[in-house]
Amino acid sequence: MAKDGGSISDGLLRKILLSYAYVGLWIFLSFTVIVYNKYILDPKMYNWPFPISLTLIHMAFCSSIAFFLIRILKVVEPVSMSRQLYISSVVPIGALYSLSLWLSNSAYIYLSVSFIQMLKALMPVAVYTIGVVFKKEAFKSDTMCNMLSISLGVAVAAYGEARFDSWGKGISLNPITSLYYVAPCCLVFLLVPWIFVELPILKNNSSFQFDFVIFGTNSFCAFALNLAVFLLVGKTSALTMNVAGVVKDWLLIAFSWSVIKDTVTPINLFGYGLAFLGVGYYNHSKLQALKSKEAQKKTTQTDEEAGRLLEDREGEAAGKKSDSEA
């Protein structure tokens, strides 16, 4: 591949392709888990409306698989972690992640798909703002405008579709090591609300028979999705994941319209079209930033090599001068 200023180097191309592969994998698995969880939790489908219990099953499965891969098969080595580091790093992630999973699964019982998308509309802006506050992202007015346009597009798409029942219907770690530490922490945090909220109901529900095929395959999908989440965030950023989520929403809306027969209006399509344009602009901006960063890196390397060469020549000249004077 050409190496002129307007081209993309092989290394950068591989990085871009890997990033898109991570995003594609996450979109596929996230879409699968969303549809599967909707099927299990929806009273009109499988009719098992226990989101905390479902999330507990997922975390127990993830913990067991991660333990087996690390302690038995020794696929990867566990990271040495002190109690203080675990409390300061893993526990907050476990608490927030378990809360996020619980509430997101509960949404499939209480809210329609479009209303969930409207509530998620400001997520990219929130992630970008938090990234700027903690100096993980550089503030750029055009990027913020882009985030706002994506949020506006999703909100417009969901406008008029907000139907919901307020009472409901009845540290550097690799993905496996991340699950090894985070999943058990999530399991502990979820046990507390589960004991008080869902356990009494489940005790009185003697008719339920645990389906190992349904919950086993669902848990495996959740395990793969959790790996993909840690992989995507670790290799790209949380902002990239949330912007990629808009593409996933396109697929989810299309599936809901074609399979579940949800109503999709022209205003839905207009709003998601606006959001999709925002995603395209964001990808273009990230690509230009990567190219600029690589060009700057090459320029710095060239200047350093030229400086070293100049120093070597000056040293040789000084040595020859000393020899002649002697």
N, C-alpha and C positions, 0 to 999 in steps of 0.2 A: 504494500500500500504506500502511496506517495507520502512524503514527509513534509510537504510545504505547509505554510501557515494555515491554509483553510481545510486541511485534511485531518483525519482522525487516526492516531497511531494504533497499532495492533493491541497494545496494552490497554489503551482507553476503550477500544472497541469491545474487548473481552469484558472489561468492567461494566460497560453499558449493557451488554447482552446478559451478563450474570444478574445485574440488577433487575432487568425485565423478567428474567427467569424466576427470581425470588418473588417478584410482584405477581407474576402469573400463577405460581404455585399457591401463594397465599390467597389470591382471589378464588381459585378453584376450590380449595379446602374450606375457606370461609363460607362460600356459597353453599357447599355441600352440608356443612354443619348447621347453617341457618335453616335450610330447608328441612333437614332431618330433625332438628330441635322443634321446629314449628309443627312437624307431623306428630311428634311425641306429645307435646304440651297442649296442642289445640284440642279443646273439648269436642270439636266436630270431626276430629280425625282419630288418633290413637287414644286420646282422652286420658292423659296422665298429667294433670296440671300441678306438678310439684317441681318447680324450677330449682329449689335449693337441693333437693334430693338428686336431681339429674346432674347438677354441677358437682355434688359430692361424689357421685359415681365416676364422673370424668376425672376428678382429682385423685381419687383412689386408684383408678386404672393408670393414670399418668405416673403417679408415685411408684407403683409396683413395677411398671415397665422400665422407668428410669433407674430404679434400684437394681433390677435384673441386668440391665445393660452395663451399668458401672461396676457393681460389686461382684456379679457372677461372671458375665462374659468379658468384663474389663475392656469394653470398647473404647472408652476414654477414661483418663485418670481423674478422680475427684480432686477438687481444688481445696487446698488447705485453708480453712476458714476459722477464725477465732470467734468466740461467743459474741464479743463486742461488734465485730464486723457483720456477723449474721443478724444481730438485732438491729443494727443501724442501716443495713443494706437490704437484706432478704425480707425481714418482717414487714417493713412498709410496703414493699412490692407485693408480698403475699396478701396483705390486708386489702390494698386497693384493687388488686387483680381479682380476688375472690368477690369483692363487692361489685366490681364491674360485671363479672360473669353472672352473678346472681341476678342483678337488676336487668341485664340484657336478656337473659332467658325469661325473666318474669314479663318482659315487654311483649312476648309472643302471646301471652294470655290476655293482657289488659289492653293492648293497643293494636291498631291496624298497621300494616306495613308502611303505608304512606306517612302516617303520623310519626312513626319511628324515624323515618328519613328526615322529616322536618325538624325533629328534636336533635338529630345528629348534624344538622346543617352547619352549625357553628363550630363543629369539632376541629376542622383544619385551622380555623382562626385561633381557637383556644390553644391548640398544640404549638402553632407558630409563635403566639404571644408568650407562652410559657418558655419556649425555646429561646426567645430573645431575652426574657427576664433573667434566665439562668445562663445566658451567654453561650448557648448551644447553637443558636442560629443568629446570623447577622441581620439587623433590621434593614429592610429595603422597602421603600414605599410602594414600588411596583409589585413586589411579592405580596404585600398586605392587600393591595387592591385586587390581586389575583385571587387570594384566599376569600375575600369578601364576595367576589363575583361567583366563585364556586358555591359558597354558602347561600347567596341570593338565588342562584339557579335551583339548588335542591329545595329551598323553601318555597319557591314559586311552583315547582313541580308538585309539592305536597299540598299546596293551597287548595282548599275545598274538599280534600280527602281525609281530613282529620276527624275520623270517627272512632270513638273509644268509649269504653265502659269504665267509669271512674271507680266502680266497685269490683271490677274484674268479672270473670265468668266462673263463678264458683271459686464496680467490678467487672472484669472481662470474663465472661463465661460462654462456653459453646451451648447450643440449644439443649442438648441432652443434660448437661450439668446444670443448666438453668432450671430445667424441670425437676431435676433431682433435689434441688434446694427449695424451689418455690412451691411446687405442687403439694408437698406435705404441709407447708405453712398455710396454704390456701385451705387445705382440708381441715386443719384445726380451727381456722377462723369461721369456716362455714358450719362447723358442728354446733356452735352456740345458737345461731338463729334456727337451725334445723331442729334442735331438741325442743324448742319452745313453739315453733310455728308449724312445722309439718309432721313431726313424729307423732303427736297425738292423733292427727287425722289419719295417718297411715296405720296406726294401731287399730282404728275402728273400721278400716277398709279391708275386711277379710277376704273380699272377692278377688283382689288383685293377685295375679300370678306373674312372677318375674320372668320376662322373656329374655333369655340369654343371647339369642340371635340379634334381637332389636337393640338391646342396651350394649351388647358387646361390640357390634359394628359401629354404633353411634359413639361409643367411648374411644374406639380406635381412630375414628375420624377426628374426634376432639383432640386426641394425643398428637396426631399428625399436624393439626392446625396449630396447637401450642408450639410445636417445634418450628413450624413455619413463621409464627409470630416472632419468636426470639431470633430466628435466623434473619428475617426481614429487617427488624429493628436494629440488629447488630451489624448488618451489612449495609443498610441504607440509613434511614432515620424514621422516627415516629411520624413525622410530617409526611414523608413519602407514603407510608402505609395508609394514613388517613385520606390522602388525596387519591390513592389507588382505590380506596373504598368507594369512591364515586363511580368508578368503572364497574365495580362489583354491584353497586346499586342498580346500574343500567341492566345488568344481567338478571338481577333479582326481580326488578319490575317487569322485565320481558317474560320471565318465567311465571310470575304471578298472573300476568295478563293472558298468556297462552295456555297454561296448565291449570292454575287455580281459578282462572276466569275472573280475576279482579278487573275492575273498570279502570282503564287508562285513558284520560282525556287529552285533548290537544294542549291544554295548559301544563299537563304533566310532561309531555314531550318537549315543549318549549323550555321549561325549567331545566330538565335534564340535558337538553342541548346546550344551554348556557353553561351549565356545570361542566359538561364535557369539553367545551372550548377552553374553560379555565384549566382543566387537566392538561390539555394539549399545550397551552402556553407555559404551564409550570414545567412540563417535561422539556420544552424547548429552552427555557431559562436554565434548567439544571445542566443540560447538555452544553450550552454556551459557557457556563461557569466551569464545568469540567475541562473544556478545551482551553479556556483562559488560564486555569490553574496549571495545566500540564505545560502550556507554552511558557509560562512564567518559571516553572521548575526547570525546563530545558535551558532557558536563558541564564538562570542562576548557575546551573551546572557548567554551561559553556564559559561564563565569566570566571568561575573558579578554576577551570582547567587552563584558561588563558593566563590567569594570574600565576598559577603554579609553573606554567611553562616559562613565563617571563622571569620568575624568580630563579628557575634553573639556569636560564641563559645568563642572567646577571651574575649568578654564582660561578658559572664557568668562565665568564669574562674576568671576574675578580681573581680567580685562580690562575688564569693565564698571565694576568698582569703581575701577580706576585712572583710567578716563575721567571718572568722576564727581568724583573728588578733584581732577583737573586743572581 
